């Protein structure tokens, strides 16, 4: 790896002083980027720093207002998408943009088909698909497999192969690891290194600074539409890169939570559902943030769903504020003041095509209506209040949620329950796919909720997050709570050991001192 | 440590039932008719069914192409409700020109141009103004039907050109000309949609517009082309209709429901449950055989309408089931 950085290599791609305005806002304000052959160049920045705008300028989707693009030293005023392709610049998009109903070879070649005269040469495509998958990834997929039947990682691989078909010179990875689990990320990093060693210039955009550190030869930090630094990630600590990104200390990522929890809010006893989970005992008091974690299949996700009235349990009891609760539908759960922040933010957390205001007031419309008619004024007042309180960056209450960054979408999803005045918050992977600045804000809001007397139950696979936020962490393994840890007595290794089953069940943990 | 990988989805029960079931049901229906009506399987009768199916089939091919290019969501996807009205107008144009003494080439050319013009209109409205196809083509259907009334004053325009004679009475290898036309149009469209890059891109544009856009495919141009093809199918079917009825007829709009039914029914005959010309051809024949079988068994043909309705409901319900996330 160190061999790659010794000789200074030719600059393949250079963006100079790119400016892009949308109305009054300057999404890019003189951003520059220089990418060399045979190197991996990281691009980091908070959401809203201009990363995606810069990529869209590079892809020819946006036309810059000023600045120049140089490929091999030759300047272009702007690109159009076809030109970008001809210049050998290809993109691996964050969202898996592949047709689910296509076969593997159709998905690889559509738009760049192999032809035999006027016809589609399906046989050549199949052969080449097989060869490429084998050559680059040692991967064999069943003939005629449909894209929708493949795993996220395999779909990611298809995207990469799709880009490699035209022998590109610059490959741009836009948050490629968001949908991958850890082992798959390792594979992805290996692949990227191999592509670099073949002489490609690679732009790698990621929120995960560990990936940047492990992979990149150089990293450009964007802030407020400008490149504020270009550093060597191996010689620069992730903390310093994070500081460059947000221009403030991120040491206080996790809020200090409320000191004295109040009355029990949620009490779960002996809860079980088929083979998903059983014998679950769990308590969340007012003012408390409780963590829940477990691998896929541990039952943690199903448990959270059950508490929101999805997937009702067969045995055991759930009490809310001391009253027994028979949750059978989400509707009941909402009526009881339970809020769920789902992991699938874009599908279930927010209504993408509705405005911020419509999203925020969606769960609490009766509060804003008089005699059955909605009071737009009351809605607007509440929305403006929440936009300010949650620091939602948007063009205003009428902005469409689709236009917001991931972190701000998550805040809107949370604001919906704030408006509903919910008392119990079930958060499912609350910080997935959002950048470090937005994360800190979400954490701050979680702390605020607890201080105001709400109970919070967080399901997360981000262990540092749980350790930083929660007073108590429950680790599930094979459908049972395998261990409980009090804040301060756990670390990532212990949690992981229990979650993976490396450590036997320790059902009664040190402190089981919760009243009731 | 991020979201879990998507589990490799196995084909669900509904999907399997649809894939295998459709062909089995087709065979079962043929069997019932064959047992009930002795002449059902006679070559003459089978050829007859093919010829009778030409009009509906060609219209359904046009609609299928539009559904491929627009996506099979009934409400927001591709839809061309003007195909049947297009047939009416095109047939009227042909009969008028023929009666006015225009030559064969002018007549045929202008008729095809009429169909293309309707497709052009739909394409402009759907692609240019971005109106939902359901509403856009509903409007153009009324417009086109109105033009037909202006031209015919709601009467039948008889016509008997050599072309129509040949279409109505021509026989080759024991198979009537209309049957050949149906199979020929099907073959051409199967070549275009299943065997060329254009077809593959059309599928991508229809079901996965974002992916198609990201792949550098000119999405709108493809959707536009699908409406042109549909318009052309409208005028091709008009020749068949004019041959069958010896001129233009009134009330061609009534065929619309059958055409829509056939096009959606066609999806269950494709392995991947998506609209395809081959599937639509099978659906056309299924409906044709049902009409024919009912006639042979002396059952009122009104029942066919009811049965078509049931089939549509079944297809929509089952494909909804098979698509539902677990």
Interface residues (C-beta under 8 A of the other chain):
Chain A: X81 X82 X85 X91 X93 X95 X97 X98 X99 X100 X101 X102 X106 X109 X110 X111 X112 X113 X115 X118 X119 X120 X146 X148 X149 X150 X151 X152 X153 X162 X177 X178 X179 X180 X181 X182 X184 X296 X343 X429 X432 X433 X461 X462 X463
Chain B: X1 X2 X3 X4 X5 X6 X7 X8 X9 X10 X191 X195 X196 X197 X199 X200 X201 X203 X204 X207 X208 X210 X211 X212 X214 X215 X216 X217 X272 X274
